[in-house]
Protein backbone atom coordinates (compact mmCIF):
# COMPACT_ATOMS: atom_id res chain seq x y z
CA UNK A 1 0.00 0.00 0.00
CA UNK A 2 1.37 3.37 -0.96
CA UNK A 3 1.17 6.48 1.11
CA UNK A 4 -1.22 9.19 -0.11
CA UNK A 5 1.71 11.63 0.16
CA UNK A 6 3.99 9.68 -2.20
CA UNK A 7 1.76 10.32 -5.20
CA UNK A 8 1.40 14.06 -4.61
CA UNK A 9 3.75 16.39 -6.44
CA UNK A 10 2.41 19.65 -5.02
CA UNK A 11 5.30 21.84 -3.97
CA UNK A 12 7.94 20.10 -6.09
CA UNK A 13 8.33 23.15 -8.32
CA UNK A 14 8.57 25.43 -5.30
CA UNK A 15 11.34 23.30 -3.80
CA UNK A 16 13.30 23.37 -7.05
CA UNK A 17 12.75 27.12 -7.34
CA UNK A 18 14.05 27.72 -3.81
CA UNK A 19 17.19 25.75 -4.59
CA UNK A 20 17.92 27.20 -8.04
CA UNK A 21 16.90 30.87 -7.61
CA UNK A 22 19.79 31.87 -5.28
CA UNK A 23 22.27 30.37 -7.74
CA UNK A 24 20.87 32.45 -10.60
CA UNK A 25 20.79 35.59 -8.48
CA UNK A 26 24.43 35.07 -7.44
CA UNK A 27 25.48 34.51 -11.07
CA UNK A 28 23.69 37.69 -12.14
CA UNK A 29 25.27 39.74 -9.34
CA UNK A 30 28.73 38.35 -10.21
CA UNK A 31 28.26 39.32 -13.88
CA UNK A 32 27.31 42.86 -12.88
CA UNK A 33 30.29 43.11 -10.51
CA UNK A 34 32.76 41.88 -13.11
CA UNK A 35 31.25 44.24 -15.68
CA UNK A 36 31.80 47.20 -13.36
CA UNK A 37 35.42 46.18 -12.77
CA UNK A 38 36.06 45.75 -16.50
CA UNK A 39 34.41 49.09 -17.30
CA UNK A 40 36.57 50.81 -14.70
CA UNK A 41 39.72 49.19 -16.10
CA UNK A 42 38.74 50.34 -19.58
CA UNK A 43 38.21 53.90 -18.37
CA UNK A 44 41.60 53.93 -16.60
CA UNK A 45 43.21 52.79 -19.86
CA UNK A 46 41.36 55.55 -21.71
CA UNK A 47 42.70 58.12 -19.23
CA UNK A 48 46.24 56.95 -19.94
CA UNK A 49 45.60 57.18 -23.71
CA UNK A 50 44.08 60.65 -23.41
CA UNK A 51 46.94 61.95 -21.27
CA UNK A 52 49.50 60.60 -23.71
CA UNK A 53 47.72 62.07 -26.72
CA UNK A 54 47.11 65.32 -24.86
CA UNK A 55 50.83 65.68 -24.20
CA UNK A 56 51.16 66.63 -27.89
CA UNK A 57 49.57 69.94 -26.96
CA UNK A 58 52.64 70.82 -24.88
CA UNK A 59 55.31 69.13 -27.00
CA UNK A 60 57.92 71.12 -28.87
CA UNK A 61 61.13 69.79 -30.40
CA UNK A 62 63.89 70.11 -27.82
CA UNK A 63 61.53 70.56 -24.86
CA UNK A 64 62.83 69.52 -21.47
CA UNK A 65 61.15 66.23 -20.44
CA UNK A 66 60.50 67.56 -16.94
CA UNK A 67 58.65 70.57 -18.37
CA UNK A 68 56.47 68.40 -20.62
CA UNK A 69 55.60 66.02 -17.80
CA UNK A 70 54.89 68.88 -15.42
CA UNK A 71 52.47 70.40 -17.94
CA UNK A 72 50.72 67.06 -18.41
CA UNK A 73 50.35 66.57 -14.64
CA UNK A 74 49.22 70.08 -13.73
CA UNK A 75 47.30 71.31 -16.78
CA UNK A 76 45.92 68.23 -18.49
CA UNK A 77 45.47 65.53 -15.85
CA UNK A 78 42.77 67.16 -13.68
CA UNK A 79 40.31 67.51 -16.56
CA UNK A 80 41.03 64.10 -18.09
CA UNK A 81 40.84 62.20 -14.79
CA UNK A 82 37.26 63.28 -14.15
CA UNK A 83 36.00 62.25 -17.57
CA UNK A 84 34.98 58.68 -16.72
CA UNK A 85 31.62 57.44 -15.50
CA UNK A 86 33.04 54.97 -12.97
CA UNK A 87 36.13 57.02 -12.04
CA UNK A 88 36.71 59.31 -9.08
CA UNK A 89 39.56 61.78 -9.48
CA UNK A 90 40.61 61.33 -5.85
CA UNK A 91 41.25 57.60 -6.43
CA UNK A 92 44.13 58.19 -8.85
CA UNK A 93 47.16 57.50 -6.70
CA UNK A 94 50.03 57.74 -9.14
CA UNK A 95 50.69 59.52 -12.42
CA UNK A 96 54.05 58.92 -14.03
CA UNK A 97 55.23 60.63 -17.15
CA UNK A 98 58.44 59.83 -18.98
CA UNK A 99 59.84 61.30 -22.15
CA UNK A 100 62.69 59.84 -24.13
CA UNK A 101 64.05 62.70 -26.29
CA UNK A 102 66.36 60.39 -28.26
CA UNK A 103 63.44 58.24 -29.41
CA UNK A 104 60.88 61.08 -29.44
CA UNK A 105 58.42 59.13 -27.34
CA UNK A 106 56.25 59.92 -24.34
CA UNK A 107 54.95 57.33 -21.89
CA UNK A 108 52.23 58.09 -19.37
CA UNK A 109 51.29 55.63 -16.65
CA UNK A 110 48.37 56.02 -14.23
CA UNK A 111 47.42 54.02 -11.15
CA UNK A 112 43.84 53.95 -9.90
CA UNK A 113 42.86 52.65 -6.46
CA UNK A 114 39.57 50.83 -6.77
CA UNK A 115 37.07 52.08 -4.19
CA UNK A 116 35.58 49.62 -1.73
CA UNK A 117 32.20 48.54 -3.03
CA UNK A 118 30.17 45.34 -3.37
CA UNK A 119 31.80 44.54 -6.72
CA UNK A 120 35.23 44.52 -5.09
CA UNK A 121 33.95 42.36 -2.23
CA UNK A 122 32.50 39.82 -4.67
CA UNK A 123 35.69 39.81 -6.75
CA UNK A 124 37.69 39.14 -3.59
CA UNK A 125 35.43 36.19 -2.77
CA UNK A 126 36.46 34.43 -5.98
CA UNK A 127 40.14 35.35 -5.62
CA UNK A 128 40.37 38.32 -7.98
CA UNK A 129 42.53 41.10 -6.55
CA UNK A 130 41.95 44.36 -8.38
CA UNK A 131 42.53 46.72 -5.50
CA UNK A 132 44.46 48.96 -7.87
CA UNK A 133 44.79 49.19 -11.63
CA UNK A 134 47.88 50.50 -13.43
CA UNK A 135 47.70 51.28 -17.12
CA UNK A 136 50.21 52.95 -19.39
CA UNK A 137 50.36 54.31 -22.89
CA UNK A 138 53.28 55.22 -25.14
CA UNK A 139 53.27 57.53 -28.13
CA UNK A 140 56.04 58.26 -30.57
CA UNK A 141 56.20 61.89 -31.68
Secondary structure, DSSP 8 states (H G I E B T S, - for coil): ---TTTT--TTHHHHHHHHHHHHHHHHHHHHHHHHHHHHHHHHHHHHHHHHHHHGGGG--TT--HHHHHHHIIIIIHHHHHT--SS--GGGEEEEEEEEETTTTEEEEEEEEE----HHHHHHHHTT---SEEEEEEEEE-
